[in-house]
């Protein structure tokens, strides 16, 4: 066995085998996989192994498309062919118009990735799948690439190809420990000796936290028992003359696919069970859980109603095995938070179907630092301190019970709430707040008109439209107050803090005491990595000269990792997180200064405290730090308050606001207003797939700077010209917004993709941001944007149509 290699992949299921193979494809051939038993002896061997192209984000569609392409290549390998039934087709059923609207949107999104889905009516669903009834059926979504694959031969084929490229696979080699050295390399301890390596990858399926514990971390992954059975032969299948399409049914919570002359039918019962929460038997290898068909009786009845042929056929065998889930159902593929040179590919509940793509994207991240797609949707750092296994188990049960029911826009399901709160959460709830969830934080979405108010879930404008309009109107005419909890805040101190930040940002970074700036961080490829405000706070009794670095709530672990990774050993820089210690209240509107002056001593005039200033003060008697910045386009202040004093500051602001028409406003109002101002959301509009020039951030780039991360790559990209351009679109419809991922079309083809969209209540415009081909970015005619699957005329307008000269923010 080797004693030194570039990377050690721990785990021999689809996750590990795919990662090993793709590492060799990206140029790392001196790599090793270690498996405690035999390959595929965990979850992989008993997988139902469905391979669909359906995904609810473009990244997921893209990685699934890669899996399908790879699996077809393996199927056609004459030396070692893999059994892959590709192109049987698959139908996702629906019995409500809202579900059909969702399918129409997802079909539009897929077109942007060169994937074609079809929307079928009930009769066409039955024609393509002759075993189903059309009772209580409206239609479905057809995926022509759907199929299934043999798990064992797939993993063996990937391992075989990796070996041929130079990789080595060590079976029956349990890992007993992990040690990270001072230079951030690792030693992997096994029962057969130690292996030193640059990079370690946790691909351990349901044993993920056994290995996680060896490096001092825990992963938000839990396992669920999942049952399926295989039927005896069904005559109607033989009579059909073609393989049966796959079926996924959110109406009755089951799926099925053809298995020889019968069907494999899997169930997502409501009375479901977690597995392994109190530890896993070390001898649980190539093993299953006891059958429990009584648990699936209710789901089985629904399957009988949809497919009457099932009532007349016997069962050959039953499988009940563990599958892994995460908090939001998507896997964790990428860097392990807080660790250097450590990655994971875990929580793959649909591992066989997606594993080829997951390993592909992970290998790119390991070798090149970034993947071809923005991978935030699967990034392990998208969950932060609240993400424990207990919370994961609650969300896993909820996801399992809703396996084929996608989340609607603005839908936040109840399990695992509230995970993160502030002293204001119950106060706002008593005021009538409806909450959204941001990185686990309960954040006010809007103020309900009545306790029993429940808007219709769907893709069109709903009953909150007028409520949000009223909140925006009050902000624009008077003053509004919003709690923006969870906003990421780092305190950076040390003599070298300014030179460090200057290297991190691609533009100018203000060093002036008492001033605030906005900037963008790039990765080594010159693409947009992050966005942050930088506030220089002079020394006081609250601390030394320091910088406050603020970014999106979800960026807490991501940004800390990025900043820490780029500190030089000889730099005097310290970074401390204040994210969970302080909360922001935003005071916005033309009367905001009057409210602030009424509850805080000092001169708050425009001359004494202009836009982009920062000051320590007291709100009433609560200590606070105020930044003169705005995400709404109105005169606004971010008021940062320690959580212990938050309620006191809130009461002082509410009291001071009584004379000025102060009302609460929520996240939906904020999103509407930021769209009108041309302000971008991290990981909606700010993506690693585009550079700052493509993202319309030219004014934030200073190429004349001596150096910054990504500068050399950005120079090459600028010389080559843009691949896409971010534009603002006005849509000619009033019934619904577009949604992220929807296609922009012209000349009969897709020329771009929407990143975010909303109604602008101050401008009366249905707005969308989209990345489009450069030739169409200068006001081209004949553009259309998909809105719930239907093309709507759209035109490109100047970015930030509300108050384009920024006079209101500067007032």
N, C-alpha and C positions, 0 to 999 in steps of 0.2 A: 504494500500500500504506500502511496506517495506520502511524503512528509511535508511537502510544500506545493501549493497550487494557487492560482489567482482567485478562484471562487469555490466555495463548498455549498452545494445545494442540499438541504436536509429534507428528505421526504421523497418517496418514489412513486407517488401517484401522478395524476395528470398534471398537477401544478409543477411538481419537481421535474418531471420528464420534459415538459414543454419548455421550462426555463433553461434546463441544461442544453437542449437542442438549439434553442434560439441564441443562447450565449455563443455557441460555436458559429452560428450564422452571422453574428455581429463581430466576429473576429477573435473571440476569446476561446481558444481551443484547449488551453491548459486549465481545465475545470473538472470538478469531481462532484458526483452525487453519492450520498450515503443514505441507506435505507435500513431501518431497524429489522426488517424481515424481508419479504419478497416484494418486488414491484407490484403495485396496485392492490396491496393487501389491506388497505384501510377502507375508505369509502368508495374508491374508484371502481373496484371490482364488481360491486352490486348496483352501479349506477344504471338508471333507465336510459341514459346516454342519448338523449334527444339533442339534435343539432339544428337550432333555428337561427334565422338571420334577424329576428325581431329584437329590437331594443328600444328603450325609451329616451336615449340620448344618442347623439351621433357617434360619440366615442364607443358606446356599446355596440352599435351597428357596425362600426368599422372593425372592431376587434373580432366580432363574429364573422364578418366577411373574410377576414384573414384566416380564421379557423376553417371555414368551409373550403377556401382555396387550398390550404395546406392539406386537409383531409382528403380532398379529391386527388391531390398529387400522391399521397400515400396509398390511396386505393389503387392507383394506376401503376404503382411500382411493381414491375414484373418480378423482382427478386424477393420482395417481402410485401405482398399486397395486404391491405387492411380491409376488413369487411365494413363497407360504408354504404348504406342505402340513402343515397343523395337524390333529392328532387322528387320525393314522394308527395311533397306539398303538405301544408298544414293550415288549419283553420282555427282562429280564435273566435269563439262565438260571442254573441251579445244579444241581450233582450231589452235594452233601453237605448233611446236615442243618444243619451249622453255617452254611453260606451261607444256607439258608432261614431260620434263626433271625435272621440279620442283616437279611434283607429284611423279616421281620416287625417288627423293631425300627424300621427306617427308615420303614416304612409308618405305624407309630404316631407317630413323630416328625413326619411330613408332615401327619398329621391336625391337629396343632396349628397348622399354617399353612394350614388349609382346603384341603389337597390330598389327594386320595384315590388310593391305590395298591391294587392287588389282589394277593393271593397265589394263584398258579395251580399246579395239579399238572401233571405231564408231559403228560397227555392233553389238557388244556385249552390248554397251550402249543401243541401240534401242531394243535389245532383252529383256533386263531387265526392260526397261521402254518403253512399247509399244506405249506411246502417243507422243514420240519425233521423229523428223526428223533427218536424218544424214547429211543434207545439211550443208556445212561449218563446219563440225565436224571432229576432228581428233581422239578423244578418251576421256577418263576420268579416274578419281580415284574413286574406289568403297570402301565405308566404310560400312561393314556389320553390324555395331552396331548402325547405324543411326536410329533415330526415333523421336517421339514427346511425350510430357507429358502435363497433365492438370495443369496449373499454380496454381489455387486456392487450389485444393486438395493436391498438393505437399507441399505448404507452411503450410497448416493446419496440414498435417501429421508430418512435422518437428516440428512445435510448440507443437503438441500433445505429441510427444516423449520427447521433452525438458521438458515439464511440468511434465510428469511422472517421470523424473529423478530429479526433484526438482526445476526447473526454473519457473519463473513467467512471465506472459505476461499481460501488461496493455494496453488495447486498448483505443481509444478516450482520449489519454493523451498527448497533445502537450508539447514539450520541449520549455521552454521560456528563458533559459539561462544556461550557464556552467561556473562554477567557479573552478579554480585549487588552491589548498591550498599549504601552504609552504612545506608540505611533499610530494607534487606531486600527492596526491589523488585528487579526483574530487567531486564536488557537482553538480548533475543534477537537475535543477529547472524545475518543471512542473506545469501545471495548477491544479494538484491535490496534490502538495506538493513536498518536496525535497527528493532526494535520494543521500546519500553519497556512493562513490564506489572507488575501487582501480583503475579501468580501465574503460575508456569510448570508445565506438565504434561508428563511424559515418557510418551508412548503409542507407543513406537517399535518394538514387536514384537521381532524378532530383532536389531535394531540398538540395543537399549536401552542397551548399555554404551558405544556410540559417543557417545551424548548424555550418558550418565552421567559419562563422563570429562570432558566440558566443564564440569561443576559439581563435579568432584573427588570423585566417589563411584563405587563399583561396585555392581552389583545382582546378587544370587544368581539369575541366570537363564541357562539353557543351552538350546540347541536340539537337537532330535533329528530325524533323517530319518524321515519317515513315508510309507508307501506304501499306496495303494489302487488298485483298478482297477474299470472299469465293463464289465459283460458285454454281450453281444448280448441280444436279446430272449429271454425264457424263456416258452414257451407256457403253463406252469402259472400264471404271473402273470395273463395275460389271462383264463385260465379261472376264476380265483378270483372274479372279479366285484367285487373291492375292492382298494384299495392294500395292499400287504404291510406289516405292522407292522415297525418297526425291531427289530433283534436285536443284543444284546451278549452275548458268550459268554466267560466267564472260564475255561471248560473248554478251549477251543481258541484263545483270544486273538485273536478277530476280531469285527468288527461288520459289519452290512450294512443297507442301506436300499434302497427301490425308486428306480430312476433310469429314468424313462420306462418302457419295457417290459422292462427288465433290472434288474440289481442293481448297486449300488455297494458294494464289499466292501473294508474296510480291515483292516490286519494289525498286530499288536503282537508282532513276532517276538522271540525270545530273543537272537538274534544281531543286536542292534540297533546303531545308530551315532549318535554325537553329530555335530554339524555346526557349523562356524564357530568352533571353539575357537581357531584361530590367525588369526582375522580373516576378514572378509567382503569379497568383491570389491565395490567400489563400483558396479559395473555389474550386480550381481545384482538385477535388477528384473523383475517378472512372469516370474520364472525358476523352474526346477525342477532338482533333482539328477538324475543319471543313474539310469535304472531299474536295479533289482538284484533281480529276482524270485527268483534262487537263494537269497537270504537268507530268503525267507518260505516255503520249501518245507515245513518242518515244520508251520507254522501252517496252510498251505493244505491239507495232508492232513487236519487236524482239521476244517476247514471243509467239505471234501468229505464226510467221514463224517457230519457234522451235516446237510448239505444236498446229497444225492446229485445233485440237478439240476445242480449246478455242474460236474460231470464231463462234461456233455454240451453245454456252451455255450462260445462263443468270447469272447475279450476284445477290447473296442473300443479302449480306451486305458488307459495306466498313468500314475499321478501319483505322484511322489516329491518331497515338499517339506518344508521345515523347519517344525517347530512348537516352541513354547517351553515350558519347564518350570521349576519352582522346586524348592526342597529338599523340600517336602512335597506338591507337586503342585497346591496351591491358588495362585491368583494373588497378586500384590502390588498392592493397590489402596488408596492412602491417602498419608499424609505420608511424604516421603523422610527417613530418619533423619538427624538432625544438621543439617538444612537448614530455613530458614524460607521459607514461601510457595512451597514446591516439593513437587509431588505426582507420583505415578506410577500408571499402570494398565498393568501389564506381566505377563509370565509367564502369559498367558491361553491355556493349552493347549486349552481348549474355548471359544474366544473368541466364535464366532458364536452358540452356544447361550446363553451367559451374558452376552454383552457388553452387552446392553440393561440388565441389572440392575447390572453393574459400573459402568457410566457413571452410572447413577442414584444409586448409593450414593456414588460419588466426588464428584459434583456437590454433593450434600448436605453432604459434609464440607467442601468448598472454600467454599461459600457460608455455611453455618450453623455450621461447626465440628464437627458431629457428624451421623451419619446416623440414620434411624429404627430401624435394627437395630444391635446391637453388632457391629462389623465386625472384631473381633480376628482372626477366622479368616482374613481376607485382608489384615490390616495388614502393611505392609512392615517394621515394627519388631519383629515376632515373631521374627525372626532377628537375631542380634547379631554380634559380632566374628568368629565362626567361619565365617560365611556367605560363602565365596568361590566363584568360578565352578568351581574344580576339585571342591570338595565337591558343588556343585550338579550337576555332570555325573554324578558317581557315583550320586547319589540319583535323577537323572533317568532313568538307565539302569534302575535298580531299579523305579521307578514305571512306566516304559514296559513293562517285562516283566510287570508286575502290574496293568495298566491297569484291568481290570474286577474285580480282587480287592481288596475293601475291607480296611482294617486292622481286626482284631479287638481287643477290649479287651485292654490290656496287651501288645499285639504291637509289638515294635520290630525292624524289619528290619535286616539287618547292614551294608548299604552305608554308607560314610561314617562308620564308627565305628572307634575312639573319636575324636570331634572335640575334646572338652574333658575333661581329666583333672586330678587333683591327685596329690600324692605318695602319697596313700592308695589310689588306684585299684588298682594292682597288689597292694597289701597285702590289700585287701578281697577281690580276686579270688582270692588264694591261700587266704583263709579260706573260700571257697565262695560268695561273693556273686554273685547274679544282678542285673544292672543294668537300670534303666530310663533313659530319656533325658529331661532337662529342659533345654530351650534349648541343646542340644548337650552338656550335662554328663552324664557317666556317674555316675549316683547309685544306690546300692544299693537294690534293690527288696525283696529278702528273702534269707535265707541258705539256700542249697540243701542238701538232706539228702544228696545224692550228686552227683558230677561229671556224671553222665549224666541228671540229673533234668530233664525237659522237660514242663511242664504242658500239658494239652490247650487249644488255642485255641478259645474259644467265648464265649457270652454268659451261661453259668451259672457257679455257683461251681465252681472247679477244684481240682486237687490241691494248690494252695498254701494252701487254707483252713485246715487244721490247723497248717501252718507259721506262718502269720501269727498264728493264735490263740495259739500258744506264745510268739511274740515279744511280743505284747501282754500276755500273762499275766505274763511276767517283768518287763516295765516296770511293771505295776501292783503287783507284789508285791516286787520287788527293785530293780533298776536296769538301764537299757539305754543303749547308746551308738550314735549314728547320725551319719554324716557327711551334712551338708546343704550340698552344694557349689553354687556359682553363685548363692546368695542375694544379691539386689541390695543393695549397701551404698554409700551416698554419705556423704562427710564434708563437713559444711557449717560454714563458719567466717565470721567477720566480725561487726561490732558489731550489724548489723541482722538477724542470723539468726533470732532469736525472733519479731520482728514480721513477718518474711517468712513464716515457717511458720504463724504465727497466721492470716495472710490466706489461706494455701493450704488449711488444714484447716477443716472445718465444725464441729468441736467444740473443746473445751479442749485446749491444747497445753502440757504441763508445761514450766516453765522451771527447775525445781529441779535444782541440780547433783546428779549421781549417781542420777537417777531416769529411768524409762522410761515412755512413754505410747503408746497406740494410737489412731490417728485415720484419718479418711477424707477424701479429696479429691473434690470435685465438679467437673463441667464447668459451662459457662456456662448450661446448661439445668437445673441443679439435680440432675443425675443422677450416680450413683456413677462416679467416674473412676478412683480408686485407693485402696489401703489401705497404710498404712505405720506402722512403729514409729519412735518418736523417742526417742533416748537422749542425755542431756546428760552429756558427759564432761568433768570438771574438767581444768584445765591440769596438765600433768606434763612429764617429760622426753621424752614421746612426742609432745607437741604442745600447742597452746594450748587454751583453752576451745573446745569444739566440740560439734556435734550429729552423731550418726550417724542417718541416715535409712535404714531397711531395708524392702524390699518384695520381692515375688515375683521368682524368678529370671528369668522371662520379661519382667519389666517394665523391664529395664536401660535400653534405648534409649527406651522409651515415657515413663518417668518423668523421665529426664534432659531430654528435649525439653519436657515439660510444665513442669517447674520452671524451666528456662532461659527459656522463653517468657514467664514471668510475673515475672521479675526486673525491677525498676524501675532505670532508668539511674543514679539517685542513691542506690541502696541499697548498703551495704557488706556484700556477701554473696558468698562464693566456694563453688563446689560442685565437689568432686573425687570421682571414682569409685574405690572400693576393691574393686569386685566381683571383679576378676580377680587381686587381690593377697592376699586373705584367704579363708579357708574356715571354715565353722561346723561344730563338732561339738556335738551335742545330748546332754546327759546328763539322763536322765529316770527318775523313779521315787522311791519313798519313801526309798531309801538314797542318793539322788544327792548330798545334802549331805555324807554320810559319805565318799563317794568323793572329792569335791572337796576336802574338808578334809585328806584323806590325801595329796594331791599338790600342794597349794598353800598357802603360808604365809598367815596372816591369820585373822581371826575370821569364819567362814562361818555362824555361828548365825543363827536366824531374826531375832533382835533386831538383829544387826549388819548382816545382809544380807537384808532382807525381800524379798518378791515385788515385782517391778518396780523393782529396783535395778540399777545398772551399776557395775562396778569394773574397773580395770586391775590385772593381777596377773601371776604366773608359774604355769604348769602344769609342774611339775618346774622345768626351767630355760628353758622356752619362753615367750616373752612372749605374753600373751593378754588379751583383754577379755571379761568375763563379764557377761551380761545375765540377770537373773532373770525369764524369761518362759517360757510353755509353750503349745505347740500340741496337746499330748496330753491335757491335763487333769490331769496328775500334777505333782508338784514337779519342776521342770526348769530347766536352765540352758543358754543359748546360749553356747558358748565360741568366740570368734572368734580365730583364730590366723593369723599370716602364713604363707603357703605354705612358706616356707623352713624354718619350725619345726614344721610340721604333724605330721610323723612322730614327732618327739620328744614332742610333747604327747600324741599318740595312745598311744605306749608308756607314758607316765607314767599316763595314765588307765586303761589296761588293767591295769597292775601294781597300781594302787591299788584297782581294782575286783575283784580276785581274791577278796578276803575278803568281798565283799558280793554275790556272785552276778551280777556284770555280764556281760551278753550283748549282742551286736549286734542292732539291729533296723533295718528298712528302711522304704521309702516306703509300702508297702502297709499296714504296721502304723500308720504315722502317719495315713494317710487314714482308716482305721477309727476311730482314736481321736478325730480332729478332728470326725468326723461325730457321735460321741456327745457331744461338748462343744458342739455348735452353732457351731463355727468355720467360716468361709467361705473358699472358694478364689477368688482373683482370676481373672476371666474364665470361671469355671464358675458361681459363685453371685453374684459381684459384677460387674454388667453395666451398661453405659451406657443400657440400656432402662428402668432403674428408679431411683427416688430412694431416699435412705436410709431414709425412713419405710416405703416399700414393702418394703425389704430387711431390715426388722426391726432397724435400727440406730439407733433413736430415742435411745438413751442416749448415742450419740456425736455428737449434733447439739445445738448451743447457739445457738438462734435469737436469744438476747439479745445475742450478740456484735455489735459495731458493724458488722462487715462480713466477708464471706468470699466467695470465688469461688462463684457460683451461688446466693447467698442470695436475691436478688430473685425469681429463677425458682422457687426452692424454696418461698418464701412463697406464690406463686400456686398451686403444685401442692398444697401442704398444704390451702389453702382449698378447692380443687376436690375433694379426696378421692382416695384411692388407686385406681389402675387394676388393680393386682395386689397380692398380699401373699405374702411368703415364709413358708412353713410347714415344719414337720418332720413327716414321715409315718412311721408304722410299718406295714410290709407284712406281710400274713398269708401268707407262704410262706417256704420254706427252701431251694428248689432253685436260686435265682438272685437276683441283685440287679436292681433296675431300672437304667436307664442314662440319662445325660443326653440330653434331648430327648424322652423317652417321655411319652406323654399321661396326664394325670389326668382321669378322667371322673366325671360325676355326672348324674343325670337324663337319661341317654341321649346326652350330648354332652360334648365336650372343655371342661373348665373350668380347665385349667392344664397346666404343663409341668415335668417333673423337670429339675433343674439338675445334681445329683450324687447318688450313692447308694452305699451300701456296707453290709456287715454290721458291726454293733457287737459285738465279741467280749466286752466287759466287761458289756454290758447284755443280750446275747442277742437283740437286735432287728435286723430287716432295715429299715434306715433310708433315707430319701430326703428331700432338700430339693426343694421345688417352689414356683413362683410360681402362685398360683391366684386366681380371681376373689374379690374381698373378701367377697361373700356366703357363701362356703364356707370362709372362713379361721378361723372360730370353732368348730371341732369339728363340722362338718356330718356327718350320717350318709350312708351309701350311696356313699362315695367308692371309686373303684377306680384302681389304677395299672397301666399296661401293663408286663408283664414278659415279654420275648420275644414281644410281640404278643398276649399273653393277659391279660385283666383280672384283677387280684388285689385282694381287699378290702384297704382301707387306712384308717387313722384318723389324725387329727391329734393329735399329742402335744406337750407342752411342749418347747421347744427346749432342747437340752443335757440329756438325761435322765441322763447320768452325772455324779454328784457336783454336783447343781444349785446348791449353796451355795458351790462353789469352795473348799471347805475343804482338799482335797488339794493344790491348786496353792499355797495360801497357807501350807502347813504348815512 
